[in-house]
Amino acid sequence: MTHKERRQQWKARIEAYKASGLSAREFCRQHNITTRQLYYWLRKETLKEQTGNTVQWLPVNLSGQEDTSLSDFLTVKVGPAVIEVRQGFNEKLLLDVVKVLSTLC
């Protein structure tokens, strides 16, 4: 099962749990899953809702003549991940990496 399929499966389980009116323990017993798994995915869903699942590009304005020779890379932080972006980077690759990190972090 792929990661995407697993997320979809748990999304459906969480919706079923919320609609069931059952306690976590009873729902898990009936669906043959552990409460630990359910709470893990509930927490993951809550964090995703709080942070959103979108990538936003922010404009950067440089004022005046700045000496860029002192720094030959840009540091991008996404959650706990740190990416160094150097001159000539692949924009599509960076966007794809940021999207993946956003879903994982």
C-alpha positions as CSV (number, residue, x, y, z in Angstrom):
1,M,0.0,0.0,0.0
2,T,1.4,3.4,-1.0
3,H,1.7,6.3,1.4
4,K,-1.1,8.1,-0.4
5,E,-3.4,5.1,-0.2
6,R,-2.7,4.8,3.5
7,R,-3.6,8.4,4.1
8,Q,-6.8,8.0,2.2
9,Q,-7.7,4.9,4.1
10,W,-7.1,6.7,7.4
11,K,-9.0,9.8,6.3
12,A,-12.0,7.5,5.7
13,R,-11.5,5.8,9.0
14,I,-11.4,9.1,10.9
15,E,-14.5,10.4,9.2
16,A,-16.2,7.1,10.1
17,Y,-15.0,7.4,13.7
18,K,-16.3,10.9,14.0
19,A,-19.7,10.0,12.5
20,S,-20.0,6.8,14.6
21,G,-20.6,8.4,18.0
22,L,-18.6,5.5,19.5
23,S,-15.8,5.9,22.0
24,A,-12.3,5.5,20.5
25,R,-11.9,2.2,22.3
26,E,-15.1,0.7,20.9
27,F,-14.6,2.0,17.4
28,C,-11.1,0.6,17.3
29,R,-12.3,-2.8,18.7
30,Q,-15.0,-3.0,16.0
31,H,-12.6,-2.1,13.2
32,N,-9.7,-4.2,14.4
33,I,-7.3,-1.3,14.8
34,T,-5.4,0.0,17.9
35,T,-6.4,3.2,19.7
36,R,-2.8,4.2,19.4
37,Q,-3.1,4.2,15.6
38,L,-6.3,6.1,15.7
39,Y,-4.9,8.8,18.0
40,Y,-1.8,9.1,15.8
41,W,-3.8,9.7,12.7
42,L,-6.2,12.1,14.5
43,R,-3.3,14.1,15.7
44,K,-1.7,14.1,12.2
45,E,-5.1,15.4,10.7
46,T,-5.3,18.1,13.4
47,L,-1.8,19.3,12.7
48,K,-2.5,19.3,9.0
49,E,-5.6,21.4,9.5
50,Q,-3.8,23.9,11.8
51,T,-0.9,24.4,9.4
52,G,-2.9,24.1,6.1
53,N,-1.6,22.1,3.3
54,T,-0.6,24.8,0.9
55,V,2.7,26.0,-0.4
56,Q,3.0,29.8,-0.6
57,W,5.7,31.7,-2.3
58,L,6.6,35.0,-0.7
59,P,8.0,38.0,-2.6
60,V,11.5,39.1,-1.7
61,N,12.4,42.7,-2.2
62,L,16.1,43.7,-2.3
63,S,16.7,47.3,-1.5
64,G,19.9,49.0,-2.5
65,Q,23.1,47.4,-3.6
66,E,23.7,44.4,-1.4
67,D,26.9,42.3,-1.5
68,T,25.6,38.9,-2.4
69,S,29.1,37.5,-2.8
70,L,29.3,36.8,1.0
71,S,26.5,34.2,0.6
72,D,26.3,31.9,-2.3
73,F,23.2,30.1,-1.2
74,L,19.7,30.7,0.3
75,T,18.5,28.6,3.2
76,V,14.8,27.5,3.1
77,K,13.3,25.9,6.2
78,V,10.2,23.7,5.9
79,G,9.3,22.3,9.3
80,P,12.4,20.6,10.6
81,A,13.9,20.3,7.1
82,V,16.5,22.8,5.9
83,I,17.2,23.2,2.2
84,E,20.2,25.1,0.7
85,V,19.2,26.7,-2.6
86,R,22.2,27.7,-4.8
87,Q,22.3,29.8,-8.0
88,G,21.0,27.9,-11.0
89,F,18.7,25.6,-9.0
90,N,15.8,23.7,-10.6
91,E,12.7,25.7,-9.6
92,K,10.3,22.7,-10.3
93,L,12.4,20.4,-8.2
94,L,12.4,22.8,-5.3
95,L,8.7,23.3,-5.5
96,D,8.1,19.5,-5.6
97,V,10.4,19.0,-2.6
98,V,8.7,21.8,-0.6
99,K,5.3,20.3,-1.4
100,V,6.4,16.8,-0.2
101,L,8.0,18.3,3.0
102,S,4.8,20.3,3.7
103,T,2.7,17.1,3.7
104,L,5.2,15.2,5.9
105,C,6.0,17.9,8.4
